């Protein structure tokens, strides 16, 4: 969305997406989002849920990500891998 475009340079410089592979960084991101958005302040609950269900979420990711890659490659006529 246009109102968030100003955030993109900070996200790139700070490697926000790359930092999400570390649980502590993900918790920090959830905490920040709960302060800056309409999300409820439940970052501790979200962290515990992530830790408890990590293997399940990881399986979902590896099942779903190839579908996303295929869709993007087809839609934009590019090769990601």
C-alpha positions as CSV (number, residue, x, y, z in Angstrom):
1,X,0.0,0.0,0.0
2,X,1.2,3.5,-0.8
3,X,1.3,4.6,2.9
4,X,3.8,1.9,3.7
5,X,6.2,2.6,0.8
6,X,8.4,4.7,3.0
7,X,9.1,1.6,5.1
8,X,10.6,-0.5,2.3
9,X,14.1,1.1,2.3
10,X,14.3,0.5,6.1
11,X,13.1,-3.1,5.6
12,X,15.8,-3.7,3.0
13,X,18.6,-2.1,5.0
14,X,17.6,-3.8,8.2
15,X,17.1,-7.2,6.4
16,X,13.7,-7.6,8.1
17,X,12.7,-10.7,6.2
18,X,16.0,-12.3,6.7
19,X,15.8,-11.6,10.5
20,X,12.5,-13.6,10.7
21,X,14.5,-16.8,10.6
22,X,15.5,-16.1,14.2
23,X,12.8,-16.6,16.8
24,X,13.9,-13.6,18.9
25,X,13.8,-11.3,15.9
26,X,10.4,-12.6,15.0
27,X,9.2,-11.9,18.5
28,X,10.6,-8.3,18.2
29,X,8.8,-7.8,14.9
30,X,5.5,-9.0,16.4
31,X,6.0,-6.7,19.3
32,X,6.7,-3.7,17.1
33,X,3.7,-4.5,14.9
34,X,1.4,-4.7,17.9
35,X,2.5,-1.2,18.8
36,X,2.2,0.3,15.3
37,X,-0.8,-1.5,13.9
38,X,-4.3,-2.5,14.9
39,X,-3.0,-6.0,15.8
40,X,-3.7,-6.9,19.4
41,X,-0.8,-6.9,21.8
42,X,-0.3,-10.6,21.9
43,X,3.3,-11.0,20.8
44,X,4.2,-13.3,23.7
45,X,1.3,-15.6,22.8
46,X,2.3,-15.5,19.2
47,X,5.9,-16.4,20.1
48,X,4.9,-19.3,22.2
49,X,2.5,-20.6,19.5
50,X,5.3,-20.3,17.0
51,X,7.7,-22.2,19.2
52,X,5.2,-24.9,20.1
53,X,4.0,-25.4,16.5
54,X,7.3,-24.7,14.7
55,X,7.5,-28.1,12.9
56,X,3.9,-27.8,11.7
57,X,4.4,-24.3,10.4
58,X,7.7,-25.4,8.8
59,X,5.8,-28.2,7.0
60,X,3.1,-25.8,5.8
61,X,5.8,-23.4,4.5
62,X,7.7,-26.1,2.5
63,X,4.4,-27.4,1.1
64,X,3.1,-23.9,0.1
65,X,6.3,-22.1,-1.0
66,X,6.8,-24.1,-4.2
67,X,3.3,-23.2,-5.2
68,X,4.0,-19.5,-4.6
69,X,7.2,-19.7,-6.6
70,X,5.4,-21.4,-9.5
71,X,2.6,-18.9,-9.5
72,X,5.1,-15.9,-9.6
73,X,7.2,-17.5,-12.3
74,X,4.2,-18.1,-14.5
75,X,2.5,-14.8,-13.8
76,X,5.7,-12.7,-14.4
77,X,7.5,-15.0,-16.9
78,X,10.6,-15.2,-14.7
79,X,12.7,-18.0,-13.2
80,X,13.3,-17.8,-9.5
81,X,15.4,-21.0,-9.1
